[in-house]
Amino acid sequence: MVTRQEIITNNFSVYIMLGTGPHYIFGSPDRQISGFIFSDNLFIGAQVRVWEKLWLDIRPGFRHISNAETRHPNLGINSFNINFGFFLEIE
């Protein structure tokens, strides 16, 4: 799910992105067990136009990984990260 708000028309916007989904891992740290896990993500991002059809996207966020108490150990893994990149509008 993404909610976006344009701050400066056609040049700058901010958004909040929330997502969850299943994964399967073969190797795991001591805090988890191999098998199906779930990843929950919350990002708050901004997009700014840098040149005609070229945009910069900056997206700091939080991620929690666990197996939803289906097996033990399940201590969960939390991480903070920052994603950034450029994208080009194509008509």
C-alpha positions in Angstrom: 0.0 0.0 0.0 1.3 3.4 -0.9 0.0 6.8 0.0 1.5 9.8 -1.9 1.1 13.6 -1.4 2.4 16.0 -4.1 4.1 19.0 -2.3 5.3 21.0 -5.3 3.3 20.3 -8.4 5.2 18.0 -10.8 8.5 18.5 -9.0 8.4 17.0 -5.4 6.3 14.5 -3.6 6.4 12.4 -0.4 5.0 9.0 0.3 4.5 6.3 2.9 4.7 2.7 1.9 3.6 -0.3 4.0 4.0 -3.9 3.0 4.2 -7.5 4.2 4.9 -10.8 2.6 6.2 -14.3 3.0 9.7 -15.5 2.2 11.6 -18.7 2.5 15.1 -18.8 3.9 17.6 -21.7 3.9 20.3 -20.2 6.1 19.4 -18.2 9.2 21.1 -16.5 12.1 20.8 -17.9 15.6 17.8 -15.7 16.3 15.6 -17.4 13.6 15.0 -20.9 12.2 15.2 -21.8 8.5 11.9 -22.0 6.6 9.0 -19.6 5.9 9.3 -16.1 7.4 7.4 -12.9 7.1 8.9 -9.5 6.3 7.0 -6.3 7.4 8.2 -3.0 5.9 7.5 0.6 6.5 9.1 3.3 4.3 8.8 7.0 4.2 10.1 8.4 0.9 10.5 11.5 -1.2 10.8 12.0 -4.9 12.3 15.1 -6.4 12.6 16.0 -10.1 16.3 16.7 -10.9 16.0 17.2 -14.7 13.0 17.0 -17.1 12.1 13.3 -16.8 14.8 12.2 -14.3 13.7 11.8 -10.7 15.7 11.1 -7.4 14.0 8.7 -5.0 15.1 8.6 -1.3 13.4 6.1 0.9 14.5 5.5 4.6 12.6 2.7 6.3 12.2 0.0 8.9 12.0 -3.8 8.3 11.0 -6.6 10.8 11.5 -10.2 9.9 10.1 -13.1 11.9 8.2 -16.4 11.5 5.1 -15.2 13.3 5.7 -17.6 16.3 5.2 -20.6 14.1 8.5 -22.2 15.2 11.3 -21.4 17.7 13.6 -19.7 17.9 11.7 -16.6 16.7 13.4 -13.6 18.2 12.8 -11.5 15.1 15.3 -9.3 13.3 14.8 -5.5 13.0 16.7 -3.3 10.6 16.7 0.3 9.5 17.8 1.1 6.0 18.0 3.8 3.4 17.3 3.1 -0.3 17.9 5.7 -3.0 18.0 5.7 -6.7 17.1 7.5 -9.9 14.3 6.7 -12.3 13.5 8.0 -15.8 9.9 8.6 -16.9 9.1 6.8 -20.2 6.1 7.7 -22.2 
